[in-house]
């Protein structure tokens, strides 16, 4: 029957006898069976099923299925989040780097110890986010292969360098600092170590002493990084700026300098050349917030009244280090080194 004939043979509007009108055109589509409900034609997500034993917990999906607590289909419901291969968490738990570290060290690789950036997070220094790989150490005998979302180091850690932080096995602050110093590239290692040293969890002289007697892989690299760190930077960009200044032919500034007039405190600046009364400040995005603008203006007025010049550096300046160094040369009254180029920081700024 041609299409035109079928159109004429059936009413275009529904009736009690015929049901909804439908034009059948072979080759264009296939009509769904009349008696199948619309809902049955689309996959329906399983209703959330939350056994009491799994609420607020991190667990292996295969173990929950074997025990009969959940089916594989129920694991895909909104009650659970997949953190790692075969590792799930109750959806009520916010996904943080700490939660993923707990999942690795207690569920995925029992016996693993958090190290590097992951250990820093446990000690309260935000060097890794929720989506960053979990860094951990396992014994040399561990037979686990590469795992998505996990960065493994195989070595034997001294017992006195392993502790528990928030219930998670972790390297102690000194071992964590040495691991951070092994990061590549160089500038990022110094940035990470500076951020970890800032809260006073461990002190730079102790880290340098430990690095001096370090042996084995990366020992020279670690010693170089610890010599470049100072632990006083207020932000990663301040460390990058300090490294850039030290690599130039400018006189080295004093970091975190307190400007005083007599015994009266005026302001603390990121970098200073006191003999020139010149301060250098890194200006991040947070300086644009309304409450910070007021505080910054007050500081700037106080420094100006004390006869200090303040030079501001932004992210854009760090992308053009040659121009920035030339600008500082002019401010300090020293001849600009014509044609000299300075390396751009290794990390995007």
PyMOL commands that set and color helices and strands:
alter all, ss='L'
color gray80, all
select helices_A, chain A and resi 3-9+38-41+52-54+61-66+74-76+97-108+116-122+159-161+173-180+186-198+204-212+219-228+236-247+274-276+285-288+290-305+315-318+321-332
alter helices_A, ss='H'
color red, helices_A
select strands_A, chain A and resi 58-60+80-84+87-90+113-114+134-138+150-154+162-165+168-171+254-261+264-273+278-282+309-313
alter strands_A, ss='S'
color yellow, strands_A
deselect
rebuild
show_as cartoon
